Amino acid sequence: MLSDFDRLAIAWLTMFTIGSDLFAVSPLLPLIADDYGVSVASAGLSVTVFAFTYALCAPALGHIADRVGRRPVLTCCLCAFGLANLLTAVSADFAWLLVARLIAGAAAAGVSPSIYALAGGTAPPQERATRMAIVVSGLLMSLAFGTPIGLLTAASVDWPVVFGALGALSLLLAGLNSRVWRDADASGSVIGLAEHPTRIAVAAQLAPTVLWSTALYAMYTYLGEGLSSLGYSSDRIAEVIVFYGSGAILGTLVGGRTADRLGAGPTSTIGLAGLGACLVLLVVALRLGLLVDCAVAVLSFSAQLFFPAQQLRLANYFATRRTTILAWNNSALFLGISLGSLAGGQAVSLGGFDIDLAIAAVIALVGCFTTLESRRRAEVTISLVDQTYVAKAG
């Protein structure tokens, strides 16, 4: 008999594997470029095609998962993901590598939302956000540990070995996930508040995710460059990044627990407000040259309170389309990352890192007010649903 711990452990390892693949490519780009005789910038297309197909395919695969079942879609996508990684390892030329990364991005798009929906859907109502936060922590842990392990492996053996190992592990996880979630799709029959959501309703509920990730990645994308401009050495920058990662992992776990106790809406609002305030705090810390590590850690902690709470809010609001909406949420996350990188680059070029942080803080605060508005819309919907039930009962 499989326990909840078994399911969570396998879900965590699955997201750790997906994240290790996603984050491993960037540090391996010089090795890949050298092997295929292309520039590092050209090799970077392997990251671009992965992210683009992920964002493009996630909503469609989420919709299919809600229609035909989350477990079969999860299993098939993990198999495709494993085979795509094996193809990456043996690609004869750069064109085939790009094809392999494109397939890997599309397959990963079907894995993440299905895992989130299954982990949240099989949990007791008072533990849904906590369970999803634990699963998300696997993705964050991969950045802290999976990427360095992959880089060391590539340096000591060769980079194709990294993708070969990820491919084999993904195929193993396909079998394990198929087993542990065998009866889990039955939990997807819960009635939600928005049975037939309009595009406007979906956009309104996803807007906070876009604004949150735009604010966060406008800062994070240029954090290294900003610190370097202030005279920070590579070792010192790496130390700051470790504090950032530690704060993110802790914030995700605490955010899930808080959302289950305090509520998804208040927790997501606190996370966005905290992000805005901490971005201003980071400006002060950088100006004074004091407690920068702590300021970055607190910023990351505050920011990550938002994501598990937002996932819970969306999963509850669109219960019968849980996988679809969580897939759209992932696409919104990637959209925000793109917008944040673009806005941050413009801000840094025009006024420096301080201006970038100030603009990011404003975006976060706009996101906070947007979250409050989306909560108000949800409350109106709840009221209308209650009135409908009363009228039918009468």
C-alpha positions in Angstrom: 0.0 0.0 0.0 1.5 3.3 -1.1 1.5 6.1 1.4 1.1 9.9 0.9 4.8 10.1 1.6 5.6 7.8 -1.3 3.5 9.9 -3.6 5.1 13.2 -2.4 8.6 11.7 -2.7 8.1 10.6 -6.3 6.4 13.9 -7.2 9.3 15.8 -5.6 11.9 13.7 -7.4 10.0 14.2 -10.7 10.1 18.0 -10.4 13.8 17.8 -9.3 14.5 16.0 -12.5 12.5 18.4 -14.7 14.3 21.4 -13.0 17.7 19.8 -13.3 17.1 19.5 -17.1 15.8 23.0 -17.3 18.6 24.7 -15.3 21.5 22.4 -16.4 21.6 23.6 -20.0 22.8 27.2 -19.3 26.1 26.3 -17.6 26.8 23.6 -20.2 26.4 26.0 -23.2 30.1 26.6 -23.7 30.7 22.8 -23.8 27.8 22.2 -26.2 28.9 25.1 -28.5 32.5 23.8 -28.6 31.3 20.2 -29.5 29.1 21.4 -32.3 31.3 24.2 -33.6 28.7 27.0 -33.0 28.8 30.2 -31.0 27.6 30.2 -27.4 24.9 32.6 -28.4 23.7 30.0 -31.0 23.9 27.3 -28.4 21.6 29.4 -26.3 18.8 28.7 -28.8 18.5 25.3 -27.0 17.3 27.2 -23.9 15.0 29.4 -26.0 13.2 26.6 -27.9 12.7 24.6 -24.6 11.1 27.6 -22.8 9.1 28.7 -25.9 7.6 25.2 -26.5 7.0 24.8 -22.7 4.9 28.0 -22.5 3.1 27.2 -25.8 2.2 23.6 -25.1 1.4 23.8 -21.3 -2.3 25.0 -21.7 -3.1 22.5 -24.4 -1.6 19.6 -22.5 -3.3 20.7 -19.3 -6.7 20.7 -21.1 -6.1 17.2 -22.4 -5.1 16.0 -18.9 -8.4 17.3 -17.5 -10.3 15.6 -20.3 -8.6 12.2 -20.5 -6.9 11.9 -17.1 -3.8 13.5 -15.4 -2.0 10.2 -14.8 -1.9 9.0 -18.4 -0.8 12.4 -19.7 1.8 12.6 -16.9 3.1 9.1 -17.8 3.2 9.7 -21.6 4.9 13.1 -21.2 7.6 11.7 -18.8 8.3 9.0 -21.4 8.6 11.6 -24.1 10.8 13.7 -21.9 13.1 10.8 -21.1 13.4 9.9 -24.8 14.0 13.6 -25.7 16.9 13.7 -23.2 18.4 10.5 -24.6 18.1 12.1 -28.1 19.9 15.2 -26.7 22.7 13.0 -25.5 23.2 11.3 -28.9 22.4 14.1 -31.3 24.7 14.0 -34.3 24.5 17.7 -35.1 23.2 20.9 -33.6 20.0 20.8 -35.6 19.0 17.5 -34.0 19.9 18.9 -30.6 17.5 21.7 -31.1 14.8 19.3 -32.2 15.5 17.2 -29.0 15.2 20.3 -26.8 12.0 21.3 -28.5 10.5 17.9 -27.7 11.8 18.1 -24.1 10.2 21.5 -23.6 6.8 20.3 -24.9 6.9 17.1 -22.8 7.9 19.0 -19.6 4.9 21.3 -20.2 2.7 18.2 -19.6 4.5 17.0 -16.6 4.5 20.0 -14.2 0.8 20.9 -14.1 -0.3 17.3 -13.9 2.0 16.7 -10.9 0.8 19.8 -9.2 -2.9 19.0 -9.8 -2.4 15.4 -8.6 -0.5 16.3 -5.5 -3.0 19.0 -4.6 -6.1 17.0 -5.6 -5.2 14.0 -3.4 -4.4 16.0 -0.3 -6.8 16.8 2.4 -8.3 20.4 1.9 -6.2 21.7 4.8 -3.0 20.5 3.3 -3.3 21.2 -0.4 -1.0 24.2 -0.6 1.6 22.5 1.7 1.7 19.4 -0.6 2.0 21.6 -3.7 4.7 23.7 -2.1 6.7 20.5 -1.3 6.5 19.5 -4.9 7.6 23.0 -6.1 10.5 22.8 -3.7 11.9 20.0 -5.8 12.2 22.4 -8.7 14.0 25.0 -6.6 16.3 22.4 -5.1 17.3 21.4 -8.6 18.7 24.9 -9.1 20.7 24.7 -5.9 22.0 21.1 -6.2 21.0 19.5 -9.6 22.7 22.1 -11.7 26.1 22.0 -9.9 26.0 18.2 -10.0 25.3 18.2 -13.7 28.1 20.7 -14.3 30.6 18.7 -12.3 29.6 15.5 -14.2 30.0 17.3 -17.5 33.4 18.6 -16.5 34.7 15.2 -15.3 33.0 12.9 -18.0 31.2 14.7 -20.8 28.0 16.8 -21.1 25.9 14.1 -23.0 26.2 11.9 -19.9 24.2 14.4 -18.0 21.3 14.2 -20.4 21.6 10.5 -20.7 21.2 10.1 -17.0 18.3 12.5 -16.9 16.6 10.5 -19.7 17.0 7.2 -17.9 15.7 8.7 -14.6 12.7 10.2 -16.4 11.8 6.8 -17.9 12.0 5.2 -14.4 9.9 8.0 -13.0 7.3 7.5 -15.7 6.7 3.9 -14.4 6.7 5.0 -10.7 4.2 7.9 -11.3 1.9 5.6 -13.3 1.8 3.3 -10.3 1.4 5.8 -7.4 -1.3 8.0 -9.1 -3.4 5.0 -10.3 -6.6 6.0 -8.5 -5.9 9.7 -8.1 -7.8 11.1 -11.1 -11.1 10.4 -9.3 -10.3 13.3 -7.0 -10.6 15.7 -10.0 -14.4 15.5 -9.9 -14.7 18.3 -7.2 -17.0 21.1 -8.2 -15.3 24.5 -8.5 -16.5 28.0 -8.4 -15.9 28.6 -12.1 -17.3 25.7 -14.1 -17.3 27.6 -17.4 -14.8 30.4 -17.0 -14.6 33.2 -19.5 -11.3 34.3 -21.0 -11.6 37.5 -19.0 -12.1 35.6 -15.7 -9.1 33.4 -16.5 -6.9 36.4 -17.4 -8.0 38.3 -14.2 -7.0 35.4 -12.0 -3.6 34.9 -13.8 -2.6 38.6 -13.9 -1.0 38.4 -10.4 1.3 35.6 -11.6 2.4 37.6 -14.6 3.1 40.7 -12.4 4.8 38.7 -9.7 7.2 37.0 -12.0 7.8 40.2 -14.0 8.9 42.0 -10.8 10.9 39.1 -9.4 12.8 38.3 -12.6 13.4 42.0 -13.5 15.5 41.9 -10.4 16.9 38.4 -10.5 18.0 38.4 -14.1 20.3 41.3 -13.5 21.3 40.6 -9.9 24.7 39.3 -10.9 25.4 42.3 -13.2 24.2 44.7 -10.6 26.4 43.3 -7.9 29.4 43.2 -10.3 28.9 46.9 -11.1 29.3 47.5 -7.4 32.6 45.7 -7.3 31.4 42.3 -6.0 33.7 39.4 -7.0 32.4 36.2 -8.6 32.8 34.3 -5.3 30.9 37.0 -3.5 28.1 37.0 -6.1 27.8 33.2 -5.8 27.5 33.6 -2.1 24.6 36.0 -2.5 22.9 33.6 -5.0 23.1 30.8 -2.3 21.3 33.1 0.1 18.7 33.8 -2.6 18.2 30.1 -3.3 17.9 29.2 0.4 15.3 32.0 1.0 13.3 30.8 -2.1 13.1 27.2 -0.8 12.2 28.2 2.7 9.7 30.8 1.4 8.0 28.2 -0.8 7.5 25.7 2.1 6.3 28.4 4.5 4.1 29.8 1.8 2.3 26.5 1.4 1.8 26.0 5.1 0.6 29.6 5.6 -1.8 29.4 2.7 -3.4 26.3 4.3 -3.7 28.0 7.6 -4.3 31.7 6.8 -5.9 31.3 3.3 -4.6 31.5 -0.2 -5.8 35.0 -0.9 -4.2 36.8 2.1 -1.0 34.8 1.7 -0.6 35.7 -2.0 -1.2 39.4 -1.1 1.4 39.3 1.7 3.9 37.7 -0.7 3.5 40.4 -3.3 3.5 43.2 -0.8 6.5 41.7 0.9 8.3 41.5 -2.5 7.7 45.1 -3.2 8.9 46.2 0.2 12.0 44.0 0.1 13.0 45.3 -3.3 13.1 48.8 -1.7 15.0 47.3 1.2 17.6 45.8 -1.2 18.2 49.3 -2.7 19.0 50.6 0.8 21.2 47.6 1.6 23.2 48.0 -1.6 23.6 51.8 -1.1 24.9 51.2 2.5 26.8 48.1 1.7 25.3 46.3 4.7 23.5 43.0 5.1 23.1 42.5 1.4 23.0 38.7 1.8 20.2 39.0 4.3 18.3 41.5 2.2 18.4 39.1 -0.8 17.4 36.1 1.3 14.4 38.0 2.9 13.4 39.2 -0.5 13.4 35.7 -2.0 11.6 34.3 1.0 8.9 37.0 0.8 8.5 36.5 -3.0 8.1 32.8 -2.8 5.2 33.0 -0.3 3.1 34.0 -3.3 3.5 31.0 -5.7 2.0 28.1 -3.6 -0.8 30.3 -2.4 -1.6 31.4 -6.0 -1.6 27.7 -7.1 -4.0 26.8 -4.3 -6.3 29.8 -5.1 -6.4 28.8 -8.8 -6.9 25.1 -8.1 -9.9 25.9 -5.8 -11.4 28.4 -8.1 -11.2 26.2 -11.2 -11.4 22.8 -9.5 -12.8 20.8 -12.4 -10.1 22.3 -14.7 -7.3 22.2 -12.2 -4.6 20.9 -14.5 -5.6 23.4 -17.3 -5.4 26.4 -15.0 -2.2 25.3 -13.4 -0.7 24.9 -16.9 -1.9 28.4 -17.8 -0.3 29.6 -14.6 3.0 28.1 -15.7 2.7 29.9 -19.0 1.9 33.1 -17.1 5.1 32.5 -15.1 7.2 32.2 -18.3 5.5 35.3 -19.8 6.4 37.2 -16.7 10.0 36.0 -16.8 10.3 37.2 -20.4 8.7 40.6 -19.6 10.9 40.9 -16.5 14.1 40.2 -18.4 13.0 42.8 -21.0 11.9 45.5 -18.6 14.9 44.9 -16.3 17.3 45.2 -19.3 15.9 48.5 -20.3 15.9 49.8 -16.8 19.5 48.8 -16.2 20.7 50.3 -19.5 18.9 53.6 -18.8 19.4 54.1 -15.1 21.3 51.3 -13.5 20.4 48.5 -11.1 18.8 50.8 -8.6 16.2 52.0 -11.2 15.6 48.4 -12.1 14.8 47.5 -8.5 12.6 50.6 -8.1 10.6 49.7 -11.2 10.3 46.0 -10.1 9.0 47.2 -6.7 6.2 49.3 -8.4 5.3 46.2 -10.5 5.1 44.1 -7.4 2.8 46.6 -5.7 0.5 46.8 -8.8 0.4 43.0 -8.6 -0.6 43.3 -4.9 -3.6 45.4 -5.8 -4.4 43.1 -8.8 -4.5 40.2 -6.4 -7.0 42.1 -4.1 -9.2 42.8 -7.2 -9.1 39.1 -8.3 -10.0 38.1 -4.8 -13.0 40.5 -4.9 -14.1 39.0 -8.2 -13.9 35.5 -6.6 -16.0 36.6 -3.7 -18.6 38.0 -6.1 -18.6 34.6 -7.8 -19.0 32.8 -4.5 -22.0 35.0 -3.7 -23.6 34.3 -7.0 -23.1 30.5 -6.6 -24.6 30.6 -3.1 -27.6 32.5 -4.5 -28.1 29.9 -7.2 -28.0 27.1 -4.7 -30.5 28.8 -2.5 -32.8 29.5 -5.5 -32.6 25.8 -6.6 -33.2 24.6 -3.0 -36.3 26.9 -2.9 
